[in-house]
Amino acid sequence: MSRLILELLLRATGETLEMVLASGFIAVLGGLPLAVFLTLTGPSGLCRMPWLNRPLGFLIDAVRAVPFIILLVLLIPFTRIVAGTSLGTEAAIVPLSVAAIPYFARIAEVSLQEVDSGLIEAVRAMGGTRWMIVRYVLLPESLPSLISGFTVTLVTLVGASAMAGAIGAGGLGDLAIRYGYQRFNTTVMLGVVAVLIVLVTGLQALGNLLSRTLRHDAPMRGA
């Protein structure tokens, strides 16, 4: 593999990591509050609001149902407003974040709903407020599962960021299309695939390790 190809791979990998980490961070900022709200207002929540829970859940599912490549095109006007352009790494963060927020929200909602209801009732019996239940029960108890869900979200974003390269978003997908596919350069294509595999397996391993560590620490905290 030539030095030029290595330099291109390194630069494209950096752009991909920028897109994935930035949109992943935004997904947590937007998706976790949505998940908490859906959990609290759901059928078994602490403040049931079906008139608000159901429309919000439908909107989240509607965004998730749109294939990402179509969402990229639909959001081009919005991306231009936010980022000033529809091309490049920074612009790709916008549709990636829009796709990741509802995706992580549903994953986080499942994690929050798995918290032992006995713990919630115990805090309520001691006069705990809804905020206290969220702060001291729901989030800490579901943290290992939330980490696992966030790992899945990041892995999904790696694939989505590569797909964004089809419209000039930069990163590994753009490198594979422009230098690999269009120029029939098998070395570049194989290099991109290898880097993607390393990224995905690395993120998954790191997420699994952190989740297992938190699960093992939970009984010690409760002792």
N, C-alpha and C positions, 0 to 999 in steps of 0.2 A: 504494500500500500504506500503510495507516494506521500510526500510531506504535505502537498497541497490538499489532498483528500483528508488527511488527518486534521489539518487546520480547519477545513470546512466542517468536518464532523464535530470538532470541539466547539466551534462557534454555533452550529445548529443545536448542539446539545444544551449549551448555555441558554439559547433562546427558548428551547422547549421547557427547560426547568423554570425559566422566568414565567412563562405562560401558565404552567401547571401550578407552581407555588402561589402565584398571585391570585389566580382564579380559585384555588383551593382555600386560601385565606378568606377571600370574599364569600365563598360558599359557606364557611363556618359562621361568619358574621351575619349573613342573611338567613341561612338555613336553620341554625340552632334556635334562634328566637321563634321562627315559624313552627319548628317541631314542638317547642315548649307550649306555644299557644294552642296548637292542634291537640296536644295531650291534655291540657287543662280544660279545653272547651269540648272535648270529645264525649261520647256516650258514658264513659266511666270516669270522666275528669272531675276536678274539684269545683269548677264553675261551668257547668254545661251550657253551651250556647249553640245548639244545632243550626239555628238560623244564620250563624256566622261561620261555624265550623265546616258545614257542607259546601257552601260556595267557595270558600278558600281552598278546601281540599280538591274541589273540582278544578279550580284554576291551576293548582300545582300539578295535578295529573295531566291537565291539558298541555301544559308546557313540556312535561316529560314525554308526552306522546309524540311530539314533533321530532322527526329525525334531525340529528344535529346538522347535517349538511344543508337541510332546508332552513333550519333556524339561522344558520350563518347568513344565508341570502336575505331572509326576512328582516334581520336586524341590521342590515347594512346602513339604512338611514339613521337609525338610533346610534349605531356605532360611530358614524361620522359626527353626530352631535356631541357625543361623549368624548371621543378620542381625537376628533378633528380630521380623521382619515379612516378609511375602511381597510387599509393595507398595513402590514407590519405586525410585529410582535405585540406592541401595546394595544393595537386595535383588536387583535384576536382575543385579548383578555376579556373584552366586553361580552361577546356571545358565549365564551366559555363559562363565564361567571353566571350568566343568565341561565344556562343549561345546568350548571352545577348546584345552584341554590335549591331548586325544588328537588333535585335528585338526593342531595344530602339531607334535606328536610324530612323526606319520607324515611330514610334510613335511620336518622336520629329519633324520629317519632317512635319507631319500633323499639329502639333501645330504651327510650324513656318508659314506654308502656310495660317493659319487662321487669321494672323495679318492683320489688315485693310490696304489695299493698299493705301488709302488716306494718311495715316501717312507716308508711305514710299515715296510717291510722294512729300509730303510737305518737307521732309528732303532733297530730291534730288533737289528740286527747290531752297533750301537755300544753295546749293553747298555742301551738305554732301557727303562724300565718301562712298564706299561700306562698308568699315570697320565701319564707323560711323553709318550706317544704321543697321548693325548687332549688334553693341554694344549698341546703344541707342534706337533702335526701335524693332527689331525682338526679341532679347532675353528678354528685360524687359516686353514687351507686351505679350509674350507667356509664361512667367514664371509660372503663375498658371496652365496652361494646361500642361506645362512640368513637374511640380510637380505631377500632376495627372498621367501622363504617366509613370513617374519614380516609382510611387507607384504601378502601375499595373506590372511594370517590376520586382519590388522586390517580389510581391506576386507570380509571375510566377517562380521566382528563388527559392522561398521556396519549391514549388512542385518539381522543377528540382533537387534541392539539396537532397530531400528525395529519388528521383529516382537514384541519383548518389550513394546512399548507397548500391545499388545492386552490385556494383563492388568494394566495400570496401572503400568508400569515407569517412566513418564516419558520424556522425550526427544522426539525428532522423531516417532517412531511414535505416541506417545500424543497429541501435538499434532495430527497428521494425522487421527487417529480421532475425537477429542473435538471439535475445532474445525473440522475440514475435512469429514469424512464425515458425522458425526451432525448437523452444523448446515448442511450443504450449502454450505460456504464454499469455492468454487473457488480463491480467492486464497490461502488458507492451504495447500490441497493443492499448488498449483503452487509456492508458496514452500518447502514442505518438500522437494518433489522437487528443486528447484533447489539447496537447501543440501546434500542428500544427494549430488547429482552433484558439487558442488564438493569435499565432503569426500573422496569416493572418488577422484576424479581427483588431488586434492592429495596424499593419502596415497600413491597409486600413483607419482606423479611423484617425490615425495621418496624413496621406497624405491628406485626405479630409479636415481636420481641417486647415492644412497649406495652401492648395489651396484656401479654402474659405476666409481665412484671407488675402491672397494676392489679391484676387479679390475685396474684400471690400476696401482695401487700395488703389487700382489703381485709382478710381475716385478722392480720396483725393490728390493723387500725381499730378493728371492732373489738379486739380482746381487752 
